[in-house]
């Protein structure tokens, strides 16, 4: 069994203060027996209302924020995944950092930029061009993606094709008409169509929805943090449950169209 903690909080304008809050969430996650803590997109700094914050506060991949995540992973004995921003020329990369055992074990630059619903992420963010990672945690392969990626099912099928049994998605899901329905429906759909566990960790606040959630391989709801702030919820990934669902619903073995590992 792999216990995953989902952390939901409101990042502020100070990356150092945000890192302190992350350390507190990591302590709570470890106390609850979690081996992985998934935190929101943009945990480095509040960037939805302050569009210049991602550029102003961006740090190198091995900068202080990433080092703080690595230190928290070592101090609390778990893997920590959280969103940051890394300079790329005159822009930044929306970068998910995965830290474990005191080191950065993987990083992912978001490949689908949120140019939708009157928001233009590409104004300041450079698109990534590499497939997202699959990281084995306590013997369970976990595939990672970021926020708007959720609307592109082929990315998640690629992760599952590479062995992922859990799909983990940090997000800053902007609020608006039908947006909560889209968030929960798409998380659930990714679980059902891939017969795997799905966890989504969202920011919560004035312009984002919260509702960090998880679903099992049959699409049954396991967690919903609503609009709680500085919240930690837990999900238990059961390999026997995964095997049972895939035996009952062997849809992955019925595929007729291959999905590549790299984005087009």
N, C-alpha and C positions, 0 to 999 in steps of 0.2 A: 504494500500500500504506500502511496505517496500522498502526504497531506500538503495541500497548497493553501497559502493564505492570500487573500485578496485585500489590498489596502486602498482605501478611498479617502482622499483629503483634498483640501483647497491649497494649491501652491501659492505662496506669496511672492513679493518682489525681490526677496533676498535669498539667493541660492544657499547661503550658509545656514540660514534659519530653516529652509526647506530640508536641508540635509539632516539637521538635528531632529526634525519631525519624522523623517524617514527612519532614522536610527531608533526612535521610540516605537514606531510601527513594527520595525524588525524585531525589537525586543518582545513585543506582544505576540508577534507571529511565532517566534521561537518558543515562547512560554506555552503556546498552544500546541506545540508539537509539529509545526510546519517545517518543511524542508525547502520550500520555495515560496517567496513572497513576490507577488506581481503587483506593481504600482502603476499609476497612470502615465500616459504620454505627457511630456513636458513637465515632469516632476521637478526639473531644475528651477523653473521660474513660471509665474503666471504670464501667459502669452496671448490669451484670447482677447482680453480687453486692451492690453498694451502690445500692439503688434511689433513695436521696436525692441521688446524685451528679449526675444530669441536671439537677435543679432547682438544686442548690447551685452548680454550675459553668456554668450556662447563660449565654450571652453574646448581645448583640445581633448581628443579621446581619452588621453591619460592625464587629464587635468585634475583639479581638486575635487570636483563633484564625483567623477568616476573613482578617484582614489577613496573618497568617503564611502561610496557604495561598496567597494572592495573591502574596506576596513570593517564595515557593518556586517558583511557576509562572514568575515573571519570571526569577529567578536561574538556573533549570535549563532554561528554554525548553520547557516542556511544560504541558499542562492537567492540573490536579489535582482529583480528585473525592473528597470525604471527608465523613463524617457528623459533625454537631454537634447542639447543642440551643440553641434560641432562646427567650427568655421570651415567653409569650403570656398576659397577665393573671396569674392565680395558677398557671398551668401552663407547660409548655414545648411547643414544636413540635420533633419529631424531624426535623431539617432536613439535607438533603444540600446541600452547597455545592460548586459547580463554579467553579474559578478558572483563568483563563488570561490570559497576557500582562500579569500584574500587577494584574488586576481580577477582581471576581466577575462571571462571565458568566451564571450562572443559579443558582437555588436551588429546592429542592423540599421541601415539608412533607409528610411521609408521610401517606397517606390511609387506609391499612388498618392499624389498630392491633392489636398482637399480644395479643388477649384469648383465649388458647388454651393448652392444656397447663398449666393452673393458673397462668399468668402473666397479669397484668392491666396491660398498658401504659397503658390509659386512666385508671388511677388518677392518673397524673401528667402524661400527654401529651395535648395537644389535637390532634384530627384535622385534617389539612389538607383543603382543599376545591378545590384547583386541579390540573389535569392536570399530570403530570410533564413535564419539558422534553425536547426534542430539540435537541442542540447539534451543529453541524457542526465537525468537527475534521479539518483537512487534506483537506477535500472529502468526508469520510465522515460522514453523519448518525448520531449516537449518541443513543439514547434511554436515559433513566435512570429507575430506580425504587429501592425500598429494601426489603430483607429480606422481611417477611411479604407484601408485594405479590406475591411470586413465586407465591403460591397463587391468584392472580386473573388468569386468562389474558386476560380482556377488556382489562385495562390495557395489556398488551403488544401486543395486536392494535391498540389505539388508537395506540400509539407507532409501530408499523409502518405504519399507515394514514397517519401524518404523515411518512413517509419514512425512519424509522429502519432502518439496515442492521446496526447493532450494538445489542444490549441490554446495558446495564451495571448491575449490581446490587450495591451495598455491603450488607453484612449483618452481623448478630451472631446467627448461627443457633444457638439454644440446643440443647445436647445432650440426648439422651433416646432411648428405644426407637424405632427406625426413622427417627430424624431425619436421619441421614446419607443413608439411601436416599431419603427425601423430597427432600432438598436436591439431590442429583445427578440424580434422576429428573426433577424439575421444571425444573431448568436445561436439561436435555437436551430436554425436551418443548417448552419455549418456543422453543428453536432450531429443532426440527423443524417445529413447526406454523406458524412464521413464516418459515421458510427464511432465517434470518439468523444472524449470530454472536451468541453469548451469553457474557458473562464475569461471574463472581460473585466478589467479594472479601469474605472472611469474617474475623471475629476468630478468634483461636486462643487457647486457654487452658483453665482447669479446667472451665468450664461452657458452652463453645462449641466447635464441632466443627473449625474450620479448614476444610480441604478446599476452599480457594479453587480454582475450576475454570473451564474454558472449553470451549465446543463450537462446531463449525463449522455452516454452514447445513444440513447433512445429518445433524447430530447426532453427528458423530465427535468423540471427546474430543481436546482440544488441550493441556490443562493440568490438573494436580491437585497442589497444594502440600502435600497431606497435613496433618501436624501441625507442619510446620516453622515456627519463630518468626523474626520479622524477615526474612521471605522476600520475594523479588521474582521473579515469573515473567513470561514474555513471550508474547504472542500476536500473530501477523501477520494482519491483515484484508486479504484479497485480493479486490478487486472482481471479478476474472475468475472466481474461485471462486463468488462470490455469483451472478453472472450465469449461470454454468453450471448451478448447482443450480436456480435459478428457471426456467431453460429446460427442464430435465428434469422438474421438479415444480412446475408453475405453479399451485399451489393457491391462492395469493393472488388470482389472477384468477378463481377459481371461487367466490368468496364470494357468499353470497346474503343475508346479514344484515349491515347496516351497524353499525359500532361508533362511538359518539360520542367526542369528545375529552375531555369532562369527566366526572368521576365522578358517580354518581347521588346 
